Amino acid sequence: MPLSQNNCTLGRQSDGFCAQSGLSWHVLDDFNDARISPRQWDETVAATNGNFYMTFQWCRAWWRFYGAGRQLRILIFFRGEELAAILPTFLEKLWIGPVWVKMARLAGADSTTQLCNPPVHKDLAASVLQTAAGYFIGQCGCDAVIFSPVSADFPGFDEICLACRQLPPATYGTQVRQTGIHSVFRLSASFEDYLKGLGKSQRANYKRDWNLLNKSFSVAVDSIFEESQLAGEFDAFSKMHKAQWNAEGRQGVFADWPASYEFNLELIKACASQRRVFFHRLVLDGEAVSYQFCFTFQGRLCWRWTARVVGGNWQRYGLGRMGLAKLIEAAIGQGIHSIEGGTGHYDYKVQMGASEVPFYSFAIASRRRGAGGRLRLMKLFSQVLDIAYYKILFRRVYPRVPALRRPLARLWIRSRF
């Protein structure tokens, strides 16, 4: 068995022990399993420098909305009594046309654009990955185990890379490849220092727009954390977001991504009592004209989406950049040290001080007969689907023919790995 090469032994199908690392491990199929509490889960994410997208509340909400047709497998690893690593994963058999593959992937890997940095201590990466590969490929019969998207900014990134490359080549094929970029704002100690770090023209634009706003309106900036107000603010935010994107001939995130509105509303309700979610607003003459939708965890802010009023003379006030600048000012005041700014390249984020960081896919494939061929065909078909469906139909045709607009197809969403 592959696990024996890491000096691991199996007990029941759902647990085992690795003598080399001293790790015991178990496989759970329910978020309510008594062997791990939400507090333990989040403490482990924090201790491994993980982000909000691997917290208990996020993973549980994601599973409720996007777990249909999949099998939950949460691998937990203990070093003595200490919970040392968590891999919230699922199994699925994915079909594209006549080709299928059986895969294990991280919860959150699709349907909601974010990063999936696995909560694993750096020194345990090799043992955890080898155990996971042995379990999913050796016991569950998977063709591949895929961890994606994982940020190169993640503290355990190098160790995970090394652990993948050290897997026995006769048993596993491995691939580490860049699949995109995301933005990170590394915040200064004060807002004044942040402004000094911007280019000269950006500082001038900020001062000009801020002075213009204060001359033209009664200006207020606030952050809404109160549980009783969040649902109402989310509704207002989603309507403004939709109007902004509709003005550009597009649907916006809540129409593009299936169940996005319902998923985020449930997540807001789940996180409100912990004060991990808030809306930052720019308010002019008593009316909100700009929203920033955010989650916080362990000194990091996850900036999900933004919305602003459009049309008329609003363009002259630079509400998009001003809303971001005021969010950064508020984050510094709250003791936030970094902002995860979302995937993809945006000029204005770079101009406003963001660094662009690559993210990667880690694929561990079975060497069993037929598995490699199916994976290569699946990848080819997924690339054809991406061009024909997403780049041509969804991005070019749908915006021009409103009657044809639909949410993103589930098959396309799940085939992106």
Buried (B, 14 or more C-beta within 10 A) or exposed (E): EBBEBBEBEBEEEBBBBBEEBEBBBBBBEEBEEEEBEBEBBBBBBBBBBBBBBBBBBBBBBBBBBBBEEBEBBBBBBBBEEEBBBBBBBBBBEBBBEEBBBBBBBBBBBBBBBBBBBBBBBBEBBBBBBBBBBBBBBBBBEBBBBBBBBBBBBBEBBEBBBEBBEBBEEEBBBBBBEEBBBBBBBEBBEEBEEBBEEBEEEBEEBBEEBBEBBEEEBEBEBBBBBEBEEBEEBBEBBBEBBBBBBBEEEBBBBBBBBBBBBEBBBBBBBBBBEBEBBBBBBBBBEEEBBBBBBBBBBBEBBBBBBBBBBBEEEBEEBBBBBBBBBBBBBBBBEEEBBBBBBBBEEBEEBEBBBBBBBBBBBBBBBBBEEEBBEBBEBBBEBBEEBBEEBBEEBBEEEBBEEEEEBEBBBBBBBBBBB
